[in-house]
Amino acid sequence: MVSASAAAGVAVVALGMVLTPGPNMMYLTSRSLAQGRRAGLVSLAGVGAGFLCYLLATAAGLSALFAAVPVAHDLLRFAGAGYLAYLAWGILRPGGGALFAPAPATEHSAARLFGMGLATNVLNPKIALMYAALLPQFVSPAAGPEWRQLLVLGAVQIGVALTVNGLIVLGAAAVARRVATHPRAVRAQRLVTGTALGAFAVATACSQAPPARA
């Protein structure tokens, strides 16, 4: 049985990470501003699916894989950096910005929104590091099978992340119409979003592999 202190520790770590600006927050905010609440929530479902993928991979030995094969983390971070750079270029290039520009809610299908949310999270090395290096630190040999503890602790992290990100989506959607009717605000959004994603791409490319557990 996972202890209350371990669950609380994961909740605190998860809260700190979700409140730190990153690709997930930037994508969900921009998608909600662009297409409204429904699009933001569908994208959030994709992000949640990405968390679930990492949780299952961690229970199956993700941290051991990264420790034994560092190139696996390198491949992930370079793929993530490339994806973020692609998103940033799509926003900042002359005549670009279609991905996040104000548009009818039907511009992107639910499947595409879900897929982009999934890709943004799966290709985010910060999430990989959290599951591979941080989450296992809260596992206790005396608390039962490691995989079962990881599933419970991961569920706590996912619950915190989805709750906070859901509030972000609702908040962004609430101001979407105002942003859409002010051209200067739209341009500012494009500049801030594109620049931030570009910075995240550089940071992702420079991130380090998780240390092996003792």
Secondary structure as the mmCIF struct_conf table of DSSP 4:
data_model
#
loop_
_struct_conf.conf_type_id
_struct_conf.id
_struct_conf.beg_label_comp_id
_struct_conf.beg_label_asym_id
_struct_conf.beg_label_seq_id
_struct_conf.end_label_comp_id
_struct_conf.end_label_asym_id
_struct_conf.end_label_seq_id
HELX_RH_AL_P HELX_RH_AL_P1 ALA A 4 VAL A 18
TURN_TY1_P TURN_TY1_P1 LEU A 19 LEU A 19
BEND BEND1 THR A 20 THR A 20
HELX_RH_AL_P HELX_RH_AL_P2 PRO A 23 GLN A 35
HELX_RH_AL_P HELX_RH_AL_P3 ARG A 37 ALA A 59
TURN_TY1_P TURN_TY1_P2 ALA A 60 GLY A 61
HELX_RH_AL_P HELX_RH_AL_P4 LEU A 62 ALA A 68
HELX_RH_AL_P HELX_RH_AL_P5 PRO A 70 LEU A 92
BEND BEND2 ARG A 93 ARG A 93
TURN_TY1_P TURN_TY1_P3 PRO A 94 GLY A 95
TURN_TY1_P TURN_TY1_P4 ALA A 98 PHE A 100
BEND BEND3 ALA A 101 ALA A 101
TURN_TY1_P TURN_TY1_P5 ALA A 105 THR A 106
BEND BEND4 GLU A 107 HIS A 108
HELX_RH_AL_P HELX_RH_AL_P6 ALA A 110 VAL A 122
TURN_TY1_P TURN_TY1_P6 LEU A 123 LEU A 123
HELX_RH_AL_P HELX_RH_AL_P7 PRO A 125 LEU A 129
HELX_RH_PI_P HELX_RH_PI_P1 MET A 130 LEU A 134
HELX_RH_3T_P HELX_RH_3T_P1 LEU A 135 PHE A 138
HELX_RH_3T_P HELX_RH_3T_P2 PRO A 141 ALA A 143
BEND BEND5 GLY A 144 GLY A 144
HELX_RH_AL_P HELX_RH_AL_P8 GLU A 146 ALA A 174
TURN_TY1_P TURN_TY1_P7 VAL A 175 VAL A 175
HELX_RH_AL_P HELX_RH_AL_P9 ALA A 176 ALA A 180
TURN_TY1_P TURN_TY1_P8 THR A 181 THR A 181
HELX_RH_AL_P HELX_RH_AL_P10 PRO A 183 CYS A 206
HELX_LH_PP_P HELX_LH_PP_P1 SER A 207 ARG A 213
#
